Amino acid sequence: MNDDTNKVTQLVEGREITRVHELQYELKIADVMTTDVITISATDSMKQLRELLRSKRISGTPVVKNRKIVGIVSIEDLIKCLANREENASIGEKMTKTVATIYDDEPLVNAVVKLNEYGIGRLPVIERGRSELVGILTKEDIIKGLLKKLEIDYQIREVRPDQEGTLFNNTLDAKMRVQFKYDIPSRDISRAGESASVLKKTLKRLGFHPQIVRRAAIIAYESEINIVLYSHGGQISAQIQPNYIKIKASDTGPGIADVEQAKKPGFSTAPEWVRELGFGAGMGIPNIMKCADKMTLKSEVGIGTVVDTIINVDSGPN
């Protein structure tokens, strides 16, 4: 379990892209969150919180009003109140009002990044549109969800081994290639990730090693998110050959003022509306770099951005 915990809490460590990493992009928050959420009101007292935490065996809970989150309170807050003899104080006085949340339709990878970035143990889950609390997500939820999915995948492979064919080796030689192109509209977050899904299915059908497929899918996903959120639209294309895969993401739009800064983990110029969607952690370009054998990033302010990546297939899965 410790090994799985480490995999969950690290998005991409080194060059190995595991099935756990891939699933973080496939699964949505709603797939693994706890829906039976224990909550408390801002008008309740810290004394009542003590009984709630004790009876439910939890270490914190969201504070809600009319199904909308207004704060969060933890066992640490309770301990401080008990030390100061303030157990009759209201939850509203002692709760943390600025709460990191996540939307139910976001990819699981966003939660992994957020939990690590803020050093917190839980994320209240909000329904997009109505902004109501619909769940809670902890690292334990993520681990359980990933392990469950891994077991399902294992059963599928056991039942249908013919799905793991070597179509690529049987149908392509060094002189043949497959072209893949996908147009990406701007601001349509509901479709974000489609190109990555299509590319992944294509590579699987062609019989590429799962490690190669995962690396390519993450490059396509991160590239697509960048196009959707930061540009006026663009295209992702891939040239698939037996010994390498070239993925190109191009867009029109504002461009990147400082390319070298954009390559640094955590650097982000995301506007507030992007952060409200659950993105903008500054890990897109760094994750692309980690998954590619070679990356070239060119950008012109006011014109657009082009990201070229290469995965060498004949060098091994890495």
N, C-alpha and C positions, 0 to 999 in steps of 0.2 A: 504493500500500500504506500509506503514511503516513496518508492520509485515512481509510482503513478502520480503522487502528489507533486513531485518535482517536475514531472512532465507537464502537469496542468498549470503550474505556476510560472513556467518559462515558455514564452511563445515560440521562439526558435533559438535553441541553444546550440552553438557550433553550426555544423553543416548538415547533421542528420535530421531529416524531416520524417518524423514517425507518423503512424496512422493516428496517434493521439493529436498531433498538430493539425493534421488534415481535418479531423472531425471538429475541431474548434471552429473551422470555417463553414462546415456543413450544417451543424446543429444550430438551432435558434435558442434564445434564452427560454422561450416558452416550452421547449422540449425537455428541459432539465430542472426548471424552477420548482419550488414548493408552492402550491396554490393555496393550501390551508394556512393562511397567515394569521398569526397571533398579533393583535394590535392593542393599543391603549389610547385613551383620550388625553388631550392636553389639560383637561380639568381634573383628571384623577391625581391622586397624591403619590409621592415617592414611596410611601408606606404600601400603597396598593400595588405599586410596581414590584416591590420586594416579594409580595405574596404571589404575584403572577410569574415572576422569574423562577421562584422556588417550585411552584406547582407544575409549571410547564417544562421545567428543566432547560431553560434557554438563557442566553447571556445578553439579550437585548431585543428590542422590538420597535417597529415603526410607530409613530404617533400620527393618528389620522383624524380628520374631520370631514364628514360627508363623503367618505371613501377616498378622499384625497390626502396625500401625505403632507404633514406640516412640520415634521421633525423626526428625530430618532433618539432613543434613550437606551443607555447600556448599563451593564452591571458596574462599570467603572463610575458612572454618574451616581449610581445608588451608593456605592462605597463612600464617595466624597460627602454625600448628604448625611449618611449615618455618622461619619466622623465629625461633622459639624452640627450634629443634632438637628438636622433639617428634614426629617423624614415626613413631616406634614406639609412640606413645600409642594406646590403643584408641579406636575410633569412639564407644563408649559414654561415654568421658570428655569428648569434645569436641563431641558432637552437641548440637543444640537439642532439648530434651525436650518443650517445649510447642509443639505443631504445629497450625497452622491447617489444617483439613481440610474436605471437603465431601462430601455424599452423592451417589451416582450418579443418584438420581431427582429431585434438585432442579432447578429451572429454571436456565438458563444465566445469567439476570440476577443470581442470588445470587452466582455466581462473580465476575462483573464487579465487583460491589460489594465483595466480600471482597478481591480482588486490589488494588483501589484503596485500600481502608481500611487494609490492613496493609502496603502498599507492597512486596509480594512478587512473585516471578516465577512461582511454581508452587504448585499445590494438590494434595496427595494426595487421591485419590478413594476413599471408603469405601462398601462395600455396606451398605445399611441392613438391620438385623436381625442379620447375622453379624459386622458391624464389621470385615470383612477388607478389605485393600487390593486394589482392583480396577483402578486406573488412576491416571494423573497428568494434570493439566490445566495448561497454560501459556497465556499470552496468544496465542502463535503457534497453539496448538490452536484457540482460540476464533476467531481470524481465519480460519483455514483452513475451519473448520466453517461459519462464516457465509457465506463466499464460495461454498462448495460448495452450500449451500442456496439462495443467491441465484441461482446458475446453474440449479439445478433449477426454481425458480419461474419463471425467465425462459423456459425451454423449455416449461413447461406453458402459459404465456400465449401463446406463439407457436403452439402446436399447437391450442389451444382458445380463440380470441379471443372466441367467443360467450359465454364465461363472464363476461366483463367487460361485462355488459349494463347497461341503465339502467332496471331494473324499477321502481325507486322513482318515477322521473319519469313512467313510463308508467301507473302504477296508483294513485298517490296525488296528491291535490291539497291545497291549504292547509287544507281542512276535515277531512281524514282523518288518522288516526294509528294507530300500532301500539303495543300494550302488551306489555311483556316482564316476567315475574316469575320469580324463581328462589330457592327456599329453600336456605339454607346451614346445614348441621349443624355443630356445634362439634367441634373436635379431629379431624375426619376429613381429615387432610392428603392422603390418597390421592386425594380428589376435588377438592381445591383447584384452582381454575382452570377448572372446568367452566362456570360462568356466563359468564366472559369469552369462552370458546370459542364458546358458543352465541350470545352477543350479537354477536360478530364475524361469525359465519356469517350471522346475520340481516341485519346491516347490509350485508354484501357482496352478498347476494341482492337487497337493495333498491337496490343501485347507488350507495351512498354513495362519495365520494372516499376512496381508500386512507388518506390522512392522517387523515381524520375517524374511519375505522374503527380505526386504530391508537390514537388518543387514547382512544376509548371503551373499547377492549379493555384498555388499561393501567389506566384508572380502575377498571374492573370487577375486574380481577385483584387489584390492590392492596387494594381494598375487601374482596374475598372472603377474602384471606389474613388480613386484620385480624379479620374475623368468626370465621374458623376458629380462630385462635390465641388471641384475647383475649376472646371472649364465650361466652355460653351458646347461641349460635345466632342466626340472623337471616335477612334476606331482601335480595336485590338486585332492584330493579325499574327499568325504563327506559320512558320515554314517548318514542316516536320520531315526530317530525313532519318535514315537508320542510325547515323552516328552523331546527330545533334538536333536540337530544337531551338529555333530562333523565335522569340516573342517580341513584337513591337507594339508599343502603346503610344499613340499620337493624339494630340488634341489641339483645339484652337481656344484661345482665352488669354487670361492675364499673364501666364508664364510665371517663371520662378526667378526672383531677383538675385538670390544667392544660392547657387547650385550646391556648393560645398556645404553650406549650413543645412540644406535640405537632406543631406546624406547622414546627418548626425542624429542618433536616437533621441527622441523626445523633443526635437525642434519642430515647432508648428506655428503656422500663421493662420490657423483655422479661425474664421469668424465665429461669433457666438451661436449663430443658427446651426452651424456644422457641429459644434460641441453639444448643442441641445439634442441633436440626432444620435449622439453617442460616439461620434468619430472625432478625429483631430488630435489623436494622442502623439502624433509625430513618429510613428513606427512603420509607415507604409514603404517609403524608399529603403530604410534599413532592412526591412524584411525581404524586399525584392533582392537587395544586394546579397543577403545571406543565402538565398535560394539559387542564385545564378552563378555560373562559372565566370561570366563576364557581363558587366553592365556599363552602358554608356548613356549618360543623361545630358541632353542638350535642351536648352530653353531660352527663349527670347521674350522679354517683357512686352506685353501687348500683342504678341503673335501666337505663342503656344509652346508646348513641350513635347519632346519625343524621348521615349525611354526604350532603348534596345537592349535585349538580354539574350544570352546564349547559355544553354545547358548542354554540356558535352555528354552524350550517351555512352560513347565508347570508353570513357574514362572510368566507368563504373557508376553505381547508384549514389555513392557518396552519402 
